[in-house]
Every structure is written in structure tokens, then in C-alpha cells.
């Protein structure tokens, strides 16, 4: 699905600052992180610590107030524009799923492929393959409100994988799930990461989730604590 892991960093965040409300709110302060190809990294911290802000910056969903983010040595927002970066290189999984309620599961999975002008036949085949991998072969024609929370998150994971990204970022992916579904989703995410050599970055406030990662960064008050 993605390229084999390469040596060296896939992402480098250098001295990131992010402020809001004309500088009155500092979400991130002097944050620098280097992330390797194929690495599984957890970012944790209390609510309001800045962990989701950091994920948004390295995922290209937002730009820092100052500092730089590099993808394979290319400066985001300059050498590579954020739309291209998100479309080609990053898959997103969110706590609230963010599925489109008027689209069936198989149609939701196809949405990211529209940005790459994939043919209609290829989109359908790809979506079917991914949903089958998620164990949802009998749920492809269902709308999100006809799916359980765990099923919706599995559709969201399939959608995140649609364009074969090299980076998978997950913001509290188990936050809306019970313990059984949380365990299943984490098993899926880590299995995908190992199978395809993807870089997996998970933001969580749950210590048991964070401790699954070989590397764990803690953020407090907008700074890397450990």
C-alpha cells in the first residue's frame, strides 16, 4: 500500500510556535520533533496541552505561526503545498469519524481519491478492497447512521488509506469507542503500520494507548515535556 520504510526522518518539526487570538493564546511553544520513516509514535498530554495542534501542523491541516515542518526534506507550504501533501502523503483518522452522512460507506472511502483524479472504476475497486480488509464487506452500502461506532471508525480508517499514504495520523481514534472496539481499532492501526511500513502518529490522552507505541512524546502547556 505504501513504500517500504526508508532510513532517515520522514517528518521534521523545527521550533514550532502556534498562537491564536492575535497571540494571546499560545498553543505550541518551541516544539521540535523528528519522526522516522515507518515509525509508530504516540503523542500524549492533558486536554489543552497542544497535542492535537501539533498533529494538525505535521499533518498539514494548519500552518505554524513560526517554525517549519519538513516532509522528506521539503518545506511544507513552500516546496510542497499543503493540499498536495494531504492528498498524496497523509491519511487522517479522527475521534468523531467525520464521515459524510449522505454518502454510503463505499462512497465515503472514495472521497480522498477524487483529489487525485482516480477513475471511477478504480475508486470503486479500491474502496471495496479496503472495506473488505476492515471486515465490512457486508456494510458497504450502509450510511453512517446505520453503522455502529466501531464500524464507522473502520470506514474512516479505510478512507484514510484510500490514496496509499506514507503517513497515517490519528487524533484520539478510540475516544468515542468502548474498550472492545478500542482494542480492535488499535490492533488494526498497528497491523496496518507493520504490514505496509507506514509512519503511524497517534494523539491520545489514554496512557494504555500511548504505551503501545515504541516511542512516546508527552506535551504539556504547549511544550514537549519528555
Rosetta blueprint (number, residue, H / E / L):
1 X L
2 X L
3 X L
4 X L
5 X L
6 X L
7 X L
8 X L
9 X E
10 X E
11 X E
12 X E
13 X E
14 X E
15 X E
16 X E
17 X E
18 X E
19 X E
20 X E
21 X L
22 X L
23 X L
24 X L
25 X E
26 X E
27 X E
28 X E
29 X E
30 X E
31 X E
32 X E
33 X E
34 X E
35 X E
36 X E
37 X L
38 X L
39 X L
40 X E
41 X E
42 X E
43 X E
44 X E
45 X L
46 X L
47 X L
48 X L
49 X L
50 X L
51 X H
52 X H
53 X H
54 X H
55 X H
56 X H
57 X H
58 X H
59 X L
60 X L
61 X L
62 X L
63 X L
64 X L
65 X L
66 X E
67 X E
68 X E
69 X E
70 X E
71 X E
72 X L
73 X L
74 X E
75 X E
76 X E
77 X L
78 X L
79 X L
80 X E
81 X L
82 X H
83 X H
84 X H
85 X H
86 X H
87 X H
88 X H
89 X H
90 X E
91 X E
92 X E
93 X E
94 X E
95 X L
96 X L
97 X L
98 X L
99 X L
100 X L
101 X L
102 X L
103 X L
104 X E
105 X H
106 X H
107 X H
108 X H
109 X H
110 X H
111 X H
112 X H
113 X H
114 X H
115 X H
116 X H
117 X L
118 X L
119 X L
120 X H
121 X H
122 X H
123 X H
124 X H
125 X H
126 X H
127 X H
128 X H
129 X H
130 X H
131 X H
132 X H
133 X H
134 X L
135 X L
136 X L
137 X L
138 X L
139 X L
140 X L
141 X L
142 X L
143 X E
144 X H
145 X H
146 X H
147 X L
148 X L
149 X H
150 X H
151 X H
152 X H
153 X H
154 X H
155 X H
156 X H
157 X H
158 X H
159 X H
160 X H
161 X L
162 X L
163 X L
164 X L
165 X L
166 X L
167 X E
168 X E
169 X E
170 X E
171 X E
172 X L
173 X L
174 X L
175 X L
176 X L
177 X L
178 X L
179 X H
180 X H
181 X H
182 X H
183 X H
184 X H
185 X H
186 X H
187 X H
188 X H
189 X H
190 X H
191 X H
192 X H
193 X H
194 X H
195 X H
196 X H
197 X L
198 X L
199 X E
200 X E
201 X E
202 X E
203 X E
204 X E
205 X L
206 X L
207 X H
208 X H
209 X H
210 X H
211 X L
212 X L
213 X L
214 X L
215 X E
216 X E
217 X E
218 X E
219 X E
220 X E
221 X L
222 X L
223 X E
224 X E
225 X L
226 X L
